[in-house]
């Protein structure tokens, strides 16, 4: 009985931590994507300026 409780508890904890880590990873990835987007936009703007396209 106690064994079952421990197993259930550990599964529950691992699910919660798994969700948390997934959330953190997703947040980090989103931030990196936004950063890349910003850099790309900056580069494109620079190229347009050099070519005289506005």
C-alpha positions as CSV (number, residue, x, y, z in Angstrom):
1,X,0.0,0.0,0.0
2,X,2.7,2.4,1.0
3,X,4.8,1.4,-2.0
4,X,1.9,2.2,-4.3
5,X,1.5,5.6,-2.7
6,X,5.2,6.4,-3.1
7,X,5.1,5.4,-6.8
8,X,2.0,7.5,-7.4
9,X,3.6,10.4,-5.7
10,X,6.8,10.1,-7.7
11,X,4.9,9.9,-11.0
12,X,2.9,13.0,-10.0
13,X,6.1,14.9,-9.1
14,X,7.8,13.9,-12.3
15,X,4.8,15.0,-14.4
16,X,4.7,18.4,-12.6
17,X,8.5,18.9,-13.0
18,X,8.3,17.7,-16.6
19,X,5.6,20.3,-17.4
20,X,7.6,23.0,-15.6
21,X,10.8,22.2,-17.6
22,X,8.8,22.1,-20.8
23,X,7.3,25.5,-20.0
24,X,10.8,26.9,-19.2
25,X,12.2,25.5,-22.4
26,X,9.4,26.8,-24.5
27,X,9.8,30.3,-22.9
28,X,13.5,30.2,-23.6
29,X,13.0,29.1,-27.2
30,X,10.4,31.8,-27.8
31,X,12.8,34.4,-26.4
32,X,15.6,33.1,-28.7
33,X,13.2,33.2,-31.7
34,X,12.2,36.8,-31.0
35,X,15.9,37.7,-30.8
36,X,16.7,36.0,-34.1
37,X,13.7,37.7,-35.6
38,X,15.0,41.1,-34.4
39,X,18.4,40.5,-35.8
40,X,17.1,39.3,-39.1
41,X,14.8,42.4,-39.4
42,X,17.8,44.6,-38.6
43,X,20.0,42.9,-41.3
44,X,17.2,43.2,-43.9
45,X,16.7,46.8,-43.1
46,X,20.5,47.4,-43.4
47,X,20.6,45.7,-46.8
48,X,17.6,47.7,-48.0
49,X,19.3,50.9,-46.8
50,X,22.5,50.0,-48.7
51,X,20.5,49.2,-51.8
52,X,18.5,52.4,-51.5
53,X,15.2,50.6,-51.1
54,X,12.8,52.0,-48.5
